[in-house]
Amino acid sequence: MTARPDERLLDGPPMSPVRCRACGAAVRARKASWQQTSIQWSAEAVETCLERRASVPGDGPNGDLFPACEALRESIVRAALDGELPVPDDAGDG
């Protein structure tokens, strides 16, 4: 049995670089809609993120899982609103 390749990122816009406006952490992100965002963290971004560094391991709802960075979320929304991060036209305006 062979594993099927993951082709989810082939539909819609490609991953684009986004830099957090609070700490400068650089990630790759894409918006499939205004409600759905995919983020790829690099090791450097993990080390740079102020909210990640301030979090306590095991403090998240799933143990060691870091739930989210509010500053990065706001930076991604701003990048989408400014047209720096594409959002598909048929994704609605929510």
Backbone as JSON, one array per atom type, in Angstrom:
{
  "sequence": "MTARPDERLLDGPPMSPVRCRACGAAVRARKASWQQTSIQWSAEAVETCLERRASVPGDGPNGDLFPACEALRESIVRAALDGELPVPDDAGDG",
  "N": [[0.85, -1.18, 0.0], [0.63, 2.16, -0.91], [1.26, 5.48, 0.19], [-0.9, 8.16, -0.41], [-0.09, 11.15, -2.16], [-0.01, 14.36, -0.53], [-2.01, 16.75, -1.69], [-3.34, 19.04, -1.06], [-2.46, 21.72, -0.91], [-2.16, 22.43, -3.51], [-4.4, 23.46, -4.69], [-5.83, 26.65, -4.99], [-4.35, 29.73, -3.69], [-0.72, 30.05, -3.5], [1.61, 29.32, -0.78], [2.71, 32.13, 1.02], [5.22, 34.48, 2.09], [4.99, 35.86, 5.33], [5.47, 38.31, 7.76], [5.57, 38.71, 11.23], [4.22, 41.54, 12.75], [4.76, 42.28, 15.3], [6.99, 40.88, 16.44], [8.61, 40.11, 14.36], [8.89, 37.51, 13.45], [9.17, 35.26, 10.79], [6.97, 33.58, 8.74], [5.38, 31.17, 6.54], [2.38, 31.54, 4.84], [-1.06, 30.95, 3.88], [-4.28, 31.81, 2.63], [-7.23, 30.13, 2.4], [-9.72, 30.95, 2.59], [-11.51, 33.67, 4.13], [-11.89, 32.75, 6.66], [-10.22, 30.54, 6.95], [-6.9, 29.66, 7.48], [-3.66, 28.63, 6.61], [-0.56, 27.86, 8.06], [2.95, 27.72, 7.92], [5.49, 27.09, 10.04], [8.87, 27.96, 10.53], [11.92, 26.74, 12.02], [13.4, 28.91, 12.89], [11.41, 30.92, 13.06], [9.86, 29.88, 15.13], [11.63, 30.16, 17.27], [11.86, 32.92, 17.3], [9.33, 34.01, 17.81], [7.57, 35.88, 20.1], [5.29, 35.3, 21.67], [5.24, 32.51, 21.6], [7.64, 31.92, 22.91], [7.0, 32.93, 25.42], [5.02, 31.25, 26.26], [3.99, 28.53, 28.36], [5.2, 25.28, 28.41], [2.91, 22.63, 27.98], [0.79, 24.12, 28.77], [-1.21, 24.68, 26.98], [-4.46, 23.82, 25.48], [-4.21, 21.22, 24.53], [-2.13, 19.89, 25.87], [1.22, 19.97, 25.21], [0.89, 21.4, 22.9], [1.1, 24.4, 21.16], [-1.29, 26.86, 21.11], [-1.87, 29.25, 19.49], [-0.62, 32.31, 18.02], [-1.46, 35.43, 18.79], [-0.54, 37.93, 17.89], [0.71, 37.24, 15.47], [-1.5, 36.22, 14.11], [-3.03, 38.56, 13.8], [-1.24, 39.97, 12.18], [-1.29, 38.42, 9.86], [-3.97, 38.72, 9.07], [-3.93, 41.49, 8.56], [-2.08, 41.53, 6.44], [-3.6, 40.16, 4.53], [-5.79, 41.92, 4.24], [-4.44, 44.13, 3.23], [-3.75, 43.23, 0.78], [-1.41, 41.82, 0.44], [-1.34, 39.16, 1.01], [-2.88, 36.77, -0.75], [-6.42, 36.17, -0.98], [-8.75, 33.88, -2.03], [-11.09, 34.9, -4.54], [-13.65, 33.76, -4.57], [-14.02, 33.15, -1.94], [-15.65, 34.52, -0.25], [-16.58, 37.37, 1.81], [-16.28, 37.47, 4.53]],
  "CA": [[0.0, 0.0, 0.0], [1.4, 3.4, -0.97], [0.58, 6.67, 0.71], [-1.31, 9.13, -1.42], [0.55, 12.46, -1.9], [-0.87, 15.42, -0.01], [-2.13, 17.77, -2.74], [-4.27, 20.09, -0.62], [-1.94, 23.06, -1.16], [-2.11, 22.69, -4.95], [-5.6, 24.25, -5.0], [-5.84, 27.97, -4.38], [-3.1, 30.51, -3.73], [0.45, 29.4, -2.89], [2.08, 29.85, 0.5], [3.42, 33.4, 0.86], [5.89, 34.9, 3.32], [4.35, 36.89, 6.17], [6.31, 38.63, 8.92], [4.81, 39.22, 12.37], [4.47, 42.96, 12.97], [5.17, 42.5, 16.68], [8.33, 40.35, 16.77], [9.38, 39.89, 13.15], [8.95, 36.1, 13.06], [8.77, 35.07, 9.39], [6.33, 32.3, 8.45], [4.73, 31.1, 5.23], [0.94, 31.42, 5.1], [-1.99, 31.07, 2.77], [-5.67, 31.91, 3.02], [-8.16, 29.44, 1.52], [-10.92, 31.78, 2.75], [-11.26, 34.62, 5.22], [-11.95, 32.02, 7.92], [-9.25, 29.44, 7.0], [-5.52, 30.05, 7.24], [-2.62, 27.61, 6.81], [0.71, 28.49, 8.42], [4.13, 26.88, 8.06], [6.48, 27.71, 10.92], [10.25, 27.5, 10.44], [12.56, 26.67, 13.35], [13.77, 30.28, 13.24], [10.2, 31.63, 13.47], [9.48, 29.36, 16.45], [12.53, 30.77, 18.23], [11.68, 34.38, 17.29], [7.97, 34.39, 18.25], [7.52, 36.27, 21.52], [4.21, 34.59, 22.36], [5.67, 31.11, 21.76], [8.67, 31.88, 23.97], [6.37, 33.24, 26.7], [4.07, 30.21, 26.66], [4.5, 27.5, 29.25], [4.91, 23.96, 27.85], [1.84, 21.92, 28.65], [-0.21, 25.08, 29.18], [-2.26, 24.75, 25.97], [-5.58, 22.91, 25.68], [-3.82, 19.86, 24.15], [-0.83, 19.58, 26.45], [2.35, 20.77, 24.75], [0.54, 22.09, 21.67], [0.97, 25.86, 21.25], [-2.57, 27.11, 20.44], [-1.81, 30.28, 18.45], [0.01, 33.58, 18.35], [-2.42, 36.48, 18.46], [0.13, 38.97, 17.1], [0.89, 36.72, 14.12], [-2.83, 36.16, 13.5], [-3.36, 39.92, 13.39], [-0.35, 40.32, 11.06], [-1.79, 37.71, 8.68], [-5.2, 39.41, 8.67], [-3.53, 42.77, 7.98], [-1.48, 41.23, 5.13], [-4.7, 39.83, 3.61], [-6.54, 43.16, 3.97], [-3.58, 45.02, 2.44], [-3.51, 42.61, -0.52], [-0.1, 41.17, 0.43], [-1.61, 37.73, 1.13], [-4.11, 36.59, -1.53], [-7.58, 35.42, -0.5], [-9.52, 33.57, -3.24], [-12.27, 35.75, -4.77], [-14.88, 33.05, -4.24], [-13.96, 32.78, -0.54], [-16.56, 35.35, 0.53], [-15.95, 38.57, 2.38], [-16.51, 37.35, 5.94]],
  "C": [[0.89, 1.24, 0.0], [0.58, 4.56, -0.45], [0.27, 7.61, -0.45], [-0.64, 10.47, -1.13], [-0.47, 13.49, -1.42], [-0.89, 16.56, -1.04], [-3.04, 18.93, -2.35], [-3.78, 21.49, -0.95], [-1.81, 23.38, -2.64], [-3.31, 23.52, -5.41], [-5.5, 25.6, -4.3], [-4.48, 28.63, -4.42], [-1.95, 29.75, -3.08], [0.74, 29.99, -1.5], [2.89, 31.11, 0.21], [4.11, 33.78, 2.16], [5.1, 36.0, 4.03], [5.25, 37.07, 7.39], [5.42, 39.22, 10.01], [5.2, 40.67, 12.61], [4.91, 43.26, 14.4], [6.61, 42.07, 16.94], [9.19, 40.08, 15.55], [9.52, 38.44, 12.73], [8.41, 35.95, 11.64], [8.23, 33.67, 9.19], [5.86, 32.31, 7.0], [3.25, 30.81, 5.53], [0.16, 31.46, 3.81], [-3.4, 31.12, 3.34], [-6.49, 31.15, 1.98], [-9.5, 30.17, 1.53], [-10.58, 32.78, 3.85], [-11.24, 33.91, 6.57], [-10.83, 30.99, 8.06], [-7.87, 29.93, 6.6], [-4.62, 28.85, 7.5], [-1.32, 28.34, 7.07], [1.79, 27.43, 8.5], [5.16, 27.65, 8.88], [7.86, 27.12, 10.61], [10.8, 27.42, 11.87], [12.94, 28.07, 13.82], [12.56, 31.08, 13.72], [9.74, 31.19, 14.85], [10.33, 30.01, 17.54], [12.31, 32.27, 18.38], [10.37, 34.81, 17.93], [7.93, 34.66, 19.76], [6.45, 35.5, 22.29], [4.56, 33.11, 22.56], [6.67, 31.0, 22.89], [8.06, 32.12, 25.34], [5.41, 32.15, 27.18], [4.77, 29.16, 27.52], [4.19, 26.15, 28.62], [3.85, 23.23, 28.67], [0.69, 22.81, 29.06], [-1.4, 25.14, 28.22], [-3.35, 23.73, 26.23], [-5.25, 21.46, 25.34], [-2.44, 19.51, 24.68], [0.24, 20.51, 25.94], [2.05, 21.54, 23.47], [0.37, 23.59, 21.92], [-0.29, 26.25, 20.48], [-2.5, 28.12, 19.3], [-1.05, 31.49, 18.95], [-0.93, 34.68, 17.87], [-1.78, 37.57, 17.59], [0.34, 38.51, 15.66], [-0.46, 36.65, 13.4], [-3.24, 37.54, 12.99], [-2.51, 40.37, 12.21], [-0.82, 39.66, 9.77], [-3.07, 38.36, 8.17], [-4.86, 40.73, 7.99], [-2.92, 42.55, 6.6], [-2.56, 40.89, 4.1], [-5.49, 41.1, 3.25], [-5.76, 44.13, 3.09], [-3.26, 44.45, 1.06], [-2.16, 41.93, -0.64], [-0.23, 39.65, 0.49], [-2.92, 37.46, 0.4], [-5.17, 35.78, -0.79], [-8.42, 35.15, -1.74], [-10.79, 34.41, -3.34], [-13.56, 35.06, -4.36], [-14.94, 32.63, -2.77], [-14.92, 33.6, 0.32], [-15.85, 36.52, 1.14], [-16.09, 38.62, 3.88], [-15.51, 37.86, 6.81]]
}
